[in-house]
Every structure is written in C-alpha cells, then in structure tokens.
C-alpha cells in the first residue's frame, strides 16, 4: 500500500486526474483514520494498493503517471 499527498492538491483531485491520465484506480480521503489526518492538518491522502496480481508494467505506469501529473500540475 502506498499512501501519498501532493502539495497543493486535494487527494480526491489527485485520484481523479490519475484515473483520467493513466486509468489508475486509486482511493482517496481519510481511509477510516480521521484522527490521524486531523491531528496533522491533512484533508486526506491518495492510496494505491498493489499486490501480487499487479504486473511490473502496471507498477511502472503508476510511477510514470504520478510523475507526469506532478510535472503538469505542481509548480
């Protein structure tokens, strides 16, 4: 499981953009850990859940798409 935030972007927006750009299905929000996020002043995170059934190509697509999104949207 990889949970991450992108500075200046809401987790829901990150998940939607990555879905549109790369067909990635990610979860976003507080993931049933509201106290954890609230204590840190975070609105949530985006989470990718990879497992044995994911191929190396799918993992690389995730990495490449996140990098492309950051390059396009984060200044």
KAFENRA-V991474 format. One record per backbone hydrogen bond with DSSP energy under -1.0 kcal/mol. CO is the residue of the C=O (numbers start at 1). NH is the residue of the N-H. If there is no record, write none. Layout:
{{CO	NH} {CO	NH}}
This chain:
{{2	48} {4	46} {6	9} {10	14} {11	15} {12	16} {13	17} {14	18} {15	19} {16	20} {17	21} {18	22} {18	24} {19	23} {27	47} {29	45} {30	33} {33	37} {34	38} {35	39} {37	42} {38	41} {45	29} {46	4} {47	27} {48	2} {51	54} {55	59} {56	60} {57	61} {58	62} {59	63} {60	64} {61	65} {62	66} {63	67} {64	68} {65	69} {66	70} {67	71} {68	72} {69	73} {70	74}}
